[in-house]
Every structure is written in structure tokens, then in C-alpha cells.
């Protein structure tokens, strides 16, 4: 089960997503009523399709967003934020109820525990048969959520209990993924039992755990409960726990504990396998999309981040270097060649240029006909250090792109010859993923980008023009020629430009371009 959490009039409220779904809007007959002028009467709906939750815009006037991107219909992932008017609704892929680890309300009076790793399970032949059948069903479950539900449903069937909990680690938090039977309101379980299971890897069997309800000061015999708690152990440690409890003393036997331990061991491996499979699937899909415009190593890092956090990070302002390249006289070239020849030539040219950009860890922002826009120094993951060499990478790539273009032209027929011009500029830009859910692009916007484009337009064919800030950062590595202050199109103030003549000669050696690795 999953849930939606939203703050309404200063109060945080949680709504379980059931088979009926949830409607959201201003009208009072919605499950989630958001009383605001820009919220439509029937604004949106969240529904389950199988075990996956989807949000649907019900033709609202002001639309629906998921993680600030406008959508009409979208599958939700854990941690997604749905925007409806001024409200933000948090989607969580977890049990609707919250579990409170509270030894003041639920504490064991008598219990015994055994280390799971060293404990020899005592299962009867009938138990082994039931366990074998369960293992077959567990191994056939492909969906992560289906697997969690199946594990708890089978445990309750084989070891009857009033309540069952499956909690999984998420960072430092234990998140309730399945609670049987589902209900509303917070649920208290003994923190000491859970901590012993997850920290020590021990299976705990309590004979006399007492509960105090509704703040009552007296503990009465009717509130005595029995419990079993077993860790979900993998090679890396406990990934969570399974806990069963029922009212009364000594409701569970050592045989029940051993059965829960056996199922928990099986479930832990299956859950970890399903989680990794889902993570790899998401990584592969994201990486495939990103590799169209990012260098492979950057695409891989980004796909890992998305798989771990479930979403992309917010757009941010950062210092970057932007490169624009363009073919001089491409229109005239297109008139001389057939459409097929133009396509083949353009594809070969873009391939050569992109290889150079990727080699210097640049990001291909976009192809604009015969033009290329690339960014250096972004994207940068939130936990990555600032790249102090992005300007050097960009200028090194620009010079090598000119050399790669000359090598390409030398292989072509004379009537296909062409030249390129390149502009490079360094400065602050707003970088991030922009667009819609169906077409999302990573780009940079701002005056730094506009100036780089204008420098490219002002550059002479076969040259690289750079801005003043870029020149300051690379002047110790490249010979530069000051071109004076240029009046660039669309710029009110004149811009000081420099032409890159080539890399500075090494003492006692030739001038070379050194590859600036990651």
C-alpha cells in the first residue's frame, strides 16, 4: 500500500491509496479537499493500476505537476511531489500507517532470543513442505511490491497472528512497507525487540509483552501480547525486520519462531534481488536516455543518482563554460549536395565533434541543425566537488574540434569542404532539466550562454573566440590574441574577445594539447 501526505491549514494529513483511489480538488466530495481558488473542483485523481500508483489530471484549469514538471498522466515513484495549485502532496511507497517504536506503550516482560546465523532451525516435515511451496511462489514474484505483500500474506497464513509487520531500512529509518491487517492511525511496537533483531541479528520470541493503550496508567491482563521478531539478513547486514504479534501469553512456539526465521531468510534474499533488479532497470533506462547528450561516465553517475533518490535534483545556478560550434556556409553547401549527402556529411561531422566533447567530459546540450552547444562543468551531482578545470577542458576541446574538422575535410571530396567557427564563454548560468515529463532536456540558460553564442557568430572561420573570463582562466596554457571589444548582436555593452592561437609551447618541447581527464 502507498499513501499521500499533504499539509492542509497547517495540519499534516495522510491518506492511504486504496483500490478506490483518491480524488483531489476543491469540491467537498473529494477524498482530499484542497480549498483554494486556483484548485479545480475535480482537479486530479490518484489511482492504483496493479500495485503501481498513477496521478491523472482531470482536465483541471491550472494543471498538475510531478516534481515541478507538468503532466497529464504519470506513474508515481517513492518520494515524488505532486503539485496541485499551491499545495504539495508527497507520494510515499510504504504502508499507510506509521509505526512507532515505543517501549513505554509496548514492552516485553519475558522473552528469549537466538542469533539467526548460529541457530539451527527445527522444522517438521509438514513445515518443510509448506516452506518449499512458499519458496517457489517467492522466486516467481518479479514485482518488488508484489513480493513484499506475498511474503507477509504467506507468513500470516503459516504462523497465524493478529498483526504482521514488514519494515525495511531506508537510510537510518525503518519504513513500514506492509502492515496486516491495514488500518488507520499510528501503530506501536516494542523498540527493544526490533533493535535486538536488527542490530544483533537475533530472532526474538516474547511470551509476555504488555501494551498500554490510549495513555492509560494501568496495564491490564487483557493487553498482554506475544510476539515474534526476525531480522531480514543479507551479506551486508539486516535490511529490515518481520514482526508478528497476538493478544495473550505464549501464543507462539519455538517452531513458529523457526518458521518465521526460515521465511525471513528466504525473503531477505528475494527482496534484495528484486530491489537490485528494479534499481538496475531504472539505471539502464535513465542511462540510455542520458547517453544521447552526456558523456558515458557522466550518464552512468546520473543514472545511479536517479536510481538511489528516485528523481533528478533541482535546477541550480553554477559557474560553467559554454561552447558553441557552427559550420560556416552550411546553407550554400546544402545547395550543392543532395539531401542524402548532406545527411551523411552532417552525421559524420557531429559524430567527430561529439567524440571530442565527450573526451573532455563535456555535455552536449543540443544539436541546432549544423550547430552544437556544449556545457563544461555541469551537470554536477549535489555531492560532487566543483570542477575547477571546466574552462580549460572547454578550450582544449574547442582547439581539438578544429583539428578533428580538418582531418575530416582532408578525407572528403573538395566540393564537400567546409570550415567551422567556435565561441567559448565562462560565467554563471542556471543549469538543470527543463521541459515536460515527455520531453526533458538538460540545458543551461542565462547571459553566459547568449554571449558564447554571439562569440561563435563573431569568430572567423577556422578559429576559436573566447570571452574575457575564459581567457583569464586559460591564459597560462594557451597563446591568445586580444581582438579588442566587440559589439556583439543582442548585447548592449561591448564584449572583450580573444582568439585562441594554440597551446603554449612546453619548455624544450613542442606545443601539444594534453587530454584533461576526469
MARMIMI-224064 format. One record per residue (C-alpha): z, y, x. Coordinates in steps of 0.25 Angstrom, whole numbers, padded with zeros to 4 digits, always signed. Last residue first. Layout:
BEGIN
ZYX/...
This chain:
BEGIN
-0061+0054+0152/-0071+0055+0164/-0078+0067+0169/-0090+0062+0176/-0093+0070+0188/-0105+0079+0188/-0110+0080+0203/-0113+0091+0213/-0116+0085+0226/-0106+0083+0237/-0098+0090+0249/-0089+0097+0240/-0093+0094+0225/-0104+0102+0220/-0101+0109+0207/-0107+0103+0194/-0119+0109+0188/-0125+0123+0185/-0117+0124+0172/-0121+0138+0165/-0110+0147+0161/-0108+0155+0149/-0100+0167+0145/-0100+0169+0130/-0103+0183+0123/-0095+0186+0111/-0101+0186+0097/-0105+0171+0098/-0116+0166+0088/-0127+0165+0098/-0121+0166+0112/-0121+0179+0119/-0120+0174+0134/-0110+0180+0144/-0115+0177+0158/-0122+0164+0162/-0112+0160+0173/-0117+0149+0182/-0108+0137+0183/-0106+0126+0194/-0098+0115+0188/-0084+0109+0192/-0075+0121+0195/-0082+0129+0184/-0078+0118+0173/-0067+0124+0166/-0071+0139+0167/-0085+0136+0163/-0080+0129+0150/-0072+0141+0147/-0084+0150+0150/-0094+0142+0142/-0105+0132+0147/-0120+0132+0148/-0127+0119+0152/-0141+0120+0156/-0154+0112+0154/-0160+0122+0145/-0152+0136+0146/-0139+0137+0138/-0138+0147+0127/-0139+0137+0116/-0129+0128+0123/-0119+0140+0125/-0120+0142+0110/-0116+0128+0107/-0104+0129+0116/-0100+0142+0110/-0100+0136+0096/-0091+0125+0100/-0081+0134+0107/-0081+0143+0095/-0076+0132+0086/-0078+0118+0081/-0077+0104+0088/-0082+0091+0082/-0078+0077+0078/-0087+0073+0065/-0083+0067+0052/-0093+0063+0042/-0088+0055+0030/-0074+0060+0031/-0079+0074+0032/-0081+0083+0043/-0073+0087+0055/-0066+0079+0066/-0059+0087+0076/-0061+0099+0086/-0058+0114+0085/-0063+0120+0097/-0056+0127+0109/-0065+0130+0121/-0076+0125+0131/-0091+0127+0130/-0103+0119+0134/-0118+0122+0131/-0129+0113+0135/-0144+0114+0136/-0154+0103+0135/-0168+0101+0140/-0180+0093+0135/-0191+0084+0140/-0198+0076+0129/-0213+0080+0133/-0210+0076+0147/-0207+0062+0143/-0193+0058+0145/-0185+0051+0157/-0183+0064+0164/-0178+0070+0151/-0166+0060+0150/-0162+0063+0165/-0162+0078+0162/-0154+0076+0149/-0144+0068+0157/-0143+0079+0167/-0140+0090+0156/-0130+0080+0150/-0123+0079+0163/-0121+0094+0164/-0116+0094+0150/-0107+0082+0152/-0101+0089+0164/-0099+0102+0156/-0092+0094+0145/-0083+0086+0154/-0079+0098+0162/-0075+0105+0149/-0067+0093+0144/-0059+0092+0157/-0046+0096+0152/-0045+0085+0141/-0032+0088+0133/-0023+0076+0133/-0025+0065+0122/-0014+0063+0111/-0022+0070+0100/-0035+0063+0104/-0045+0073+0110/-0059+0074+0104/-0062+0083+0111/-0062+0088+0126/-0077+0088+0126/-0086+0091+0114/-0101+0088+0112/-0112+0095+0104/-0126+0089+0106/-0139+0095+0102/-0152+0088+0099/-0149+0088+0084/-0135+0092+0084/-0127+0080+0089/-0112+0081+0087/-0099+0081+0093/-0102+0072+0105/-0088+0071+0111/-0087+0072+0126/-0080+0062+0136/-0089+0065+0148/-0097+0052+0146/-0098+0055+0131/-0106+0068+0134/-0115+0061+0144/-0118+0050+0134/-0120+0059+0123/-0131+0067+0131/-0139+0054+0134/-0138+0049+0120/-0142+0063+0114/-0154+0063+0123/-0159+0049+0119/-0157+0052+0105/-0164+0065+0105/-0176+0059+0113/-0177+0047+0103/-0176+0056+0091/-0186+0066+0096/-0196+0054+0099/-0194+0049+0085/-0197+0063+0079/-0210+0064+0088/-0209+0074+0099/-0215+0088+0102/-0209+0095+0090/-0195+0088+0094/-0196+0094+0108/-0198+0108+0102/-0186+0107+0093/-0178+0101+0105/-0180+0114+0113/-0168+0113+0121/-0159+0101+0118/-0145+0104+0115/-0131+0102+0121/-0118+0108+0116/-0105+0105+0123/-0091+0108+0119/-0078+0109+0127/-0065+0107+0121/-0051+0114+0119/-0044+0110+0106/-0043+0114+0092/-0039+0102+0083/-0045+0093+0072/-0035+0083+0066/-0034+0069+0071/-0042+0058+0066/-0036+0047+0057/-0029+0034+0056/-0020+0036+0068/-0022+0024+0076/-0036+0021+0072/-0040+0035+0073/-0034+0036+0087/-0041+0024+0092/-0054+0029+0086/-0052+0042+0094/-0050+0035+0107/-0062+0026+0105/-0071+0038+0102/-0066+0045+0114/-0070+0033+0123/-0083+0031+0116/-0087+0046+0118/-0088+0053+0105/-0099+0056+0095/-0104+0043+0089/-0092+0036+0095/-0083+0042+0085/-0089+0034+0073/-0089+0020+0080/-0075+0024+0086/-0070+0026+0071/-0075+0013+0066/-0070+0005+0078/-0056+0012+0078/-0055+0009+0063/-0059-0006+0065/-0050-0007+0077/-0038-0001+0069/-0041-0011+0058/-0041-0023+0067/-0029-0018+0074/-0021-0017+0061/-0026-0031+0056/-0022-0037+0069/-0008-0031+0069/-0006-0035+0055/-0011-0049+0058/-0002-0050+0070/+0010-0045+0063/+0007-0053+0050/+0008-0066+0057/+0022-0062+0064/+0027-0057+0051/+0023-0069+0043/+0031-0078+0053/+0043-0069+0053/+0043-0068+0037/+0042-0084+0037/+0054-0084+0047/+0062-0075+0039/+0060-0083+0027/+0064-0096+0034/+0076-0088+0039/+0080-0086+0024/+0079-0074+0015/+0087-0070+0003/+0100-0071+0010/+0107-0061+0002/+0101-0053-0010/+0089-0044-0012/+0076-0046-0005/+0070-0041+0008/+0057-0043+0017/+0054-0035+0029/+0041-0036+0038/+0041-0028+0050/+0031-0020+0059/+0023-0019+0071/+0033-0026+0080/+0029-0028+0094/+0016-0027+0102/+0014-0042+0102/+0015-0042+0087/+0028-0043+0078/+0029-0039+0063/+0044-0040+0063/+0052-0048+0052/+0062-0043+0042/+0069-0052+0032/+0079-0046+0022/+0090-0050+0012/+0096-0039+0003/+0109-0035-0003/+0108-0025-0013/+0114-0033-0025/+0127-0034-0016/+0130-0019-0017/+0130-0009-0007/+0137+0003-0011/+0134+0018-0007/+0121+0018-0016/+0111+0027-0009/+0100+0022-0019/+0101+0008-0013/+0109+0001-0003/+0104-0012+0003/+0110-0023+0010/+0105-0034+0019/+0111-0047+0018/+0104-0059+0024/+0094-0052+0033/+0083-0059+0041/+0077-0051+0053/+0065-0055+0061/+0066-0049+0075/+0056-0041+0083/+0067-0032+0089/+0062-0019+0085/+0054-0023+0072/+0064-0033+0066/+0077-0026+0071/+0071-0013+0066/+0068-0018+0052/+0081-0025+0050/+0089-0012+0055/+0080-0003+0046/+0084-0011+0033/+0074-0008+0022/+0074+0004+0012/+0062+0006+0003/+0057+0020-0001/+0051+0023-0014/+0041+0016-0022/+0037+0001-0023/+0029-0010-0017/+0035-0024-0017/+0033-0026-0006/+0031-0016+0004/+0019-0016+0014/+0016-0006+0025/+0029+0000+0027/+0028+0009+0040/+0038+0007+0051/+0037+0020+0059/+0036+0022+0075/+0021+0021+0076/+0017+0013+0063/+0025+0000+0063/+0023-0009+0051/+0032-0012+0039/+0030-0024+0029/+0040-0024+0019/+0044-0034+0008/+0053-0034-0004/+0059-0044-0013/+0057-0056-0004/+0050-0069-0006/+0046-0075+0008/+0032-0081+0006/+0027-0072-0005/+0034-0060+0001/+0028-0063+0015/+0014-0065+0009/+0014-0052+0002/+0019-0045+0014/+0008-0051+0023/-0003-0048+0013/+0000-0034+0011/+0000-0031+0026/-0014-0039+0028/-0020-0032+0016/-0017-0019+0023/-0023-0023+0036/-0036-0029+0030/-0041-0041+0036/-0032-0052+0030/-0037-0066+0033/-0026-0068+0044/-0015-0065+0034/-0021-0074+0024/-0021-0086+0034/-0008-0082+0039/-0002-0083+0025/-0007-0097+0023/-0001-0101+0037/+0012-0095+0033/+0013-0102+0020/+0010-0116+0027/+0020-0112+0038/+0031-0109+0027/+0028-0122+0020/+0030-0129+0033/+0044-0122+0035/+0045-0111+0045/+0056-0109+0055/+0051-0098+0065/+0055-0098+0079/+0061-0084+0083/+0058-0079+0097/+0048-0068+0093/+0054-0065+0080/+0067-0062+0085/+0078-0066+0075/+0086-0058+0066/+0098-0061+0057/+0104-0052+0046/+0117-0048+0039/+0121-0035+0033/+0107-0029+0034/+0105-0015+0030/+0097-0008+0019/+0101+0006+0014/+0108+0011+0026/+0099+0003+0035/+0087+0011+0031/+0073+0008+0036/+0066+0016+0024/+0053+0010+0019/+0043+0020+0012/+0035+0015+0000/+0020+0016-0001/+0018+0005+0009/+0008+0010+0020/-0006+0016+0022/-0002+0030+0021/-0010+0041+0015/-0004+0055+0016/-0008+0065+0006/-0010+0080+0010/-0010+0090-0001/-0016+0104-0001/-0028+0099-0009/-0029+0084-0008/-0029+0079+0007/-0027+0065+0010/-0020+0062+0024/-0023+0049+0030/-0012+0042+0037/-0016+0028+0034/-0030+0027+0031/-0037+0031+0018/-0051+0027+0013/-0059+0039+0009/-0066+0045-0004/-0071+0059-0006/-0066+0064+0008/-0064+0078+0015/-0057+0076+0028/-0043+0082+0030/-0037+0069+0034/-0042+0064+0020/-0047+0075+0012/-0049+0076-0003/-0057+0086-0011/-0055+0100-0017/-0061+0099-0031/-0058+0084-0032/-0069+0074-0035/-0058+0062-0035/-0057+0062-0020/-0054+0047-0017/-0044+0042-0007/-0044+0027-0003/-0033+0017+0001/-0037+0004+0007/-0030-0009+0002/-0041-0013-0008/-0046+0000-0012/-0034+0008-0015/-0034+0022-0021/-0031+0036-0018/-0037+0046-0028/-0040+0061-0027/-0040+0074-0034/-0038+0072-0049/-0033+0085-0054/-0039+0092-0042/-0030+0098-0031/-0033+0112-0027/-0023+0118-0037/-0011+0109-0032/-0003+0099-0040/-0005+0086-0032/-0001+0074-0041/-0002+0060-0034/-0003+0049-0045/-0012+0059-0053/-0008+0061-0068/-0003+0075-0065/-0016+0081-0061/-0017+0088-0048/-0023+0076-0040/-0021+0063-0033/-0024+0049-0039/-0017+0037-0033/-0022+0022-0033/-0019+0012-0044/-0019+0001-0033/-0007+0008-0027/-0006+0020-0017/+0009+0023-0016/+0012+0038-0017/+0022+0045-0008/+0028+0059-0011/+0033+0070-0001/+0039+0081-0008/+0036+0096-0005/+0028+0099-0017/+0020+0086-0015/+0019+0080-0001/+0010+0068-0001/+0011+0053+0003/+0000+0043-0001/+0003+0028+0000/-0002+0014+0004/+0000+0000+0000/
